C-alpha cells in the first residue's frame, strides 16, 4: 500500500482491536480465536507494519468464509519429550496456537536450556516476530520459520519450488527491546515487485527471472516469471533450511505440497511452523547479558547500522493513532 | 590455489594422513590431537576441498609454534542439563573437541529430540561440515556455526565488524549422503577476491566496498576496503545470527573481541562454536524419511539444481589420489 496515493482515516489501536474482534466473531470465530487473531493484527499495526495488520483481514475472512480455516479451533499441545512439544492447531489460524503453546515452550527452554515446538495443521498469515519476541521478552533466544506455496526458484533453476519461507530470530536484550529480524528468504516480496512495475522502477540484480527464465531487472517481466531467493545460492541454502525446518521437522507440508492442497481462497495455505527457544543463561552463563550488550552497543555505534527490529519498536512507543486506507477500512466494516 | 598454474605431485589419502600425523606430532601435538587434526585435513582432501586440507597445515603449524594453541589439549565436556553440553577445548584445535563431544551431543539429541553443544576456548581452522555430517550420518539434523575476526561490514556500514561467520546445516538422508551446506556469510572469501584481482576479473555487485566505503566491482579496490555480507541486509542478519550463536550463546569471543586477543600468527583466533542436533524421528515422526526423500527428489529433478554437498560427496567416492601443489607439499615436509 502506498499511503501517499490513497485516502486514509485515523483510527486508534483500541478501535482497531474492537473492530477486528467483532469482524472475526461475526465471521464464525469463537471468542478465544477472535481475540488471538485480533492481538496479532493490532501488534502489527502498533509496530507500523501495515502489510501484516488490517491489510490481511480480507484474507483471514476469505479463509473463514470458504470453510478452509476453523474459527473455533481448539489447539492441543503434547510433550513428546521434556524439550519437544507438538501442537496440533486443529485447522485454526496460527495465532491461537501460539497463545496456548508458546508459554509451554518457554517453560521447557527455561528449565532445560533448549526446546522446540512444532505446530501442524495451522494457517499462518502473519509476521513471525510475535512468536520470537514473546520468547525474547522472557530472556530466551527465539527462532521461528514457516513455509508457504511455491514462489521462489531454487538457485540454478527457473521454476518456483520454495515458498517465500520467512525466518525470524529474536535476541533478548534485558532492559531494552529485543534485537529481532523477520524476513522472507525471497529476494523481494511479490507486492514490492508489483509496486515497482506500477511506478516504472527497475529492480536490482538478482530479484527475479522473466517468463523465459532469464535474469531481468524489469518488474513487469519478473511478474511473468519467478522470484529468486535473496543472495544467490547462499540465500537459496537458507531458504532450503527454512523449508526443511518448517516441513521436514514438523511433518507438515512442504511448499509444493501446500500448493496441491490449497483452495486459493486468498488466505494462507495449511502448513507447519517450527519454533525454537534457547536459554542463554544456561548455555552461556549469567554474564551473557553484559557480553551481548557490549556486542550490540559496538554494532549500533557503527554509522549506518540499525539494529534489526528497532524501527518497529520505535513505532510501538509512539502515538496509538494509525492512518488506515479508507477503502480497506470500509471493506473490513462490511464484514460486520 | 589455482591448480592450472602450479606444479603438482600425486599423493594418496593414506600418505597424506601419515604425513600430517607425523608433522603435528613433530610440532608438539600428542597422538590424540594429531590424529584428530589429521582426520579433519584428510576428509577435506578426500572431498576435494583443498582450501581446507593441506593448504591449512602451515597455519596450524604456525599456531603450534607460536605457543598459541595447545597441541596436547585435553577437552572436557560437561552436561549443564540433559540437553545442553559445554565443552572446554583446553586451548586446542576444535577437531579433538569434536571427537570427544559430538558423540555425547548425538546421544542427547537421540534421547531428547534436540540438544546443543557449546565449545569454548578452541581454535577452529576447518570447514564445519565434518561436525554437521557426523550428526546427519546418525540420522540427526546438524547445525553449526562459528565466528572469526572482523572481515565483513554489517549492512549499512563501511567498516569490518562481523567475521566471515560460516554456518553449516546437514540433513540426514537415510541410505544416501546427507544434504549439507557449509558457507561463509561473507559475500566471497578474501582469497577469491585476490584471485580475481590477479586474473583481472571484475566482481559481481555487492561483494565489497573500496577504501572510501563506496561499492566497487574492482577486486583491487575491494582488497583495500572491506567485504560485504552475502545478500545485502538479509545476509547481514544471518551473519548477525551466526555471530550471536557462536559467541553470545557460547560466552566466548565475538569477532571484534577475537581480533583484540589474537597474535596474528597465521592460524585461527581463539573462539567458540555452537553445534545443535535435532532428531527428526521424535519431532516429525517416523514418516520423516519418506517425506524428506520426496522433497529432495522433487528438488533435484529441477534442471540446474544440485543438492548442496553432492559435489563433495562425489569427490569422496572417486580415486584416493590427490594432486597437491609441490611447493606446499615440500613446505609441509619441512615441518618434519
HADDOCK unambig.tbl for C-alpha pairs under 7 A between the chains (distance, minus, plus):
assign (segid A and resid 81 and name CA) (segid B and resid 112 and name CA) 5.86 0.50 0.50
assign (segid A and resid 83 and name CA) (segid B and resid 112 and name CA) 6.64 0.50 0.50
assign (segid A and resid 84 and name CA) (segid B and resid 113 and name CA) 6.27 0.50 0.50
assign (segid A and resid 84 and name CA) (segid B and resid 283 and name CA) 6.76 0.50 0.50
assign (segid A and resid 112 and name CA) (segid B and resid 81 and name CA) 5.86 0.50 0.50
assign (segid A and resid 112 and name CA) (segid B and resid 83 and name CA) 6.64 0.50 0.50
assign (segid A and resid 113 and name CA) (segid B and resid 84 and name CA) 6.27 0.50 0.50
assign (segid A and resid 114 and name CA) (segid B and resid 115 and name CA) 6.87 0.50 0.50
assign (segid A and resid 115 and name CA) (segid B and resid 114 and name CA) 6.87 0.50 0.50
assign (segid A and resid 155 and name CA) (segid B and resid 305 and name CA) 6.73 0.50 0.50
assign (segid A and resid 156 and name CA) (segid B and resid 304 and name CA) 4.67 0.50 0.50
assign (segid A and resid 156 and name CA) (segid B and resid 305 and name CA) 5.21 0.50 0.50
assign (segid A and resid 157 and name CA) (segid B and resid 302 and name CA) 6.37 0.50 0.50
assign (segid A and resid 157 and name CA) (segid B and resid 303 and name CA) 5.91 0.50 0.50
assign (segid A and resid 157 and name CA) (segid B and resid 304 and name CA) 5.00 0.50 0.50
assign (segid A and resid 157 and name CA) (segid B and resid 305 and name CA) 5.78 0.50 0.50
assign (segid A and resid 181 and name CA) (segid B and resid 237 and name CA) 6.76 0.50 0.50
assign (segid A and resid 230 and name CA) (segid B and resid 231 and name CA) 5.72 0.50 0.50
assign (segid A and resid 231 and name CA) (segid B and resid 230 and name CA) 5.73 0.50 0.50
assign (segid A and resid 231 and name CA) (segid B and resid 231 and name CA) 3.59 0.50 0.50
assign (segid A and resid 231 and name CA) (segid B and resid 235 and name CA) 6.95 0.50 0.50
assign (segid A and resid 235 and name CA) (segid B and resid 231 and name CA) 6.93 0.50 0.50
assign (segid A and resid 237 and name CA) (segid B and resid 181 and name CA) 6.75 0.50 0.50
assign (segid A and resid 248 and name CA) (segid B and resid 288 and name CA) 6.44 0.50 0.50
assign (segid A and resid 248 and name CA) (segid B and resid 292 and name CA) 5.91 0.50 0.50
assign (segid A and resid 249 and name CA) (segid B and resid 280 and name CA) 5.61 0.50 0.50
assign (segid A and resid 249 and name CA) (segid B and resid 283 and name CA) 5.87 0.50 0.50
assign (segid A and resid 249 and name CA) (segid B and resid 284 and name CA) 5.03 0.50 0.50
assign (segid A and resid 250 and name CA) (segid B and resid 283 and name CA) 6.37 0.50 0.50
assign (segid A and resid 250 and name CA) (segid B and resid 284 and name CA) 4.90 0.50 0.50
assign (segid A and resid 251 and name CA) (segid B and resid 284 and name CA) 4.59 0.50 0.50
assign (segid A and resid 251 and name CA) (segid B and resid 288 and name CA) 6.36 0.50 0.50
assign (segid A and resid 280 and name CA) (segid B and resid 249 and name CA) 5.60 0.50 0.50
assign (segid A and resid 283 and name CA) (segid B and resid 84 and name CA) 6.77 0.50 0.50
assign (segid A and resid 283 and name CA) (segid B and resid 249 and name CA) 5.86 0.50 0.50
assign (segid A and resid 283 and name CA) (segid B and resid 250 and name CA) 6.36 0.50 0.50
assign (segid A and resid 284 and name CA) (segid B and resid 249 and name CA) 5.04 0.50 0.50
assign (segid A and resid 284 and name CA) (segid B and resid 250 and name CA) 4.90 0.50 0.50
assign (segid A and resid 284 and name CA) (segid B and resid 251 and name CA) 4.59 0.50 0.50
assign (segid A and resid 288 and name CA) (segid B and resid 248 and name CA) 6.46 0.50 0.50
assign (segid A and resid 288 and name CA) (segid B and resid 251 and name CA) 6.35 0.50 0.50
assign (segid A and resid 292 and name CA) (segid B and resid 248 and name CA) 5.92 0.50 0.50
assign (segid A and resid 302 and name CA) (segid B and resid 157 and name CA) 6.38 0.50 0.50
assign (segid A and resid 303 and name CA) (segid B and resid 157 and name CA) 5.91 0.50 0.50
assign (segid A and resid 304 and name CA) (segid B and resid 156 and name CA) 4.67 0.50 0.50
assign (segid A and resid 304 and name CA) (segid B and resid 157 and name CA) 5.00 0.50 0.50
assign (segid A and resid 305 and name CA) (segid B and resid 155 and name CA) 6.73 0.50 0.50
assign (segid A and resid 305 and name CA) (segid B and resid 156 and name CA) 5.22 0.50 0.50
assign (segid A and resid 305 and name CA) (segid B and resid 157 and name CA) 5.79 0.50 0.50
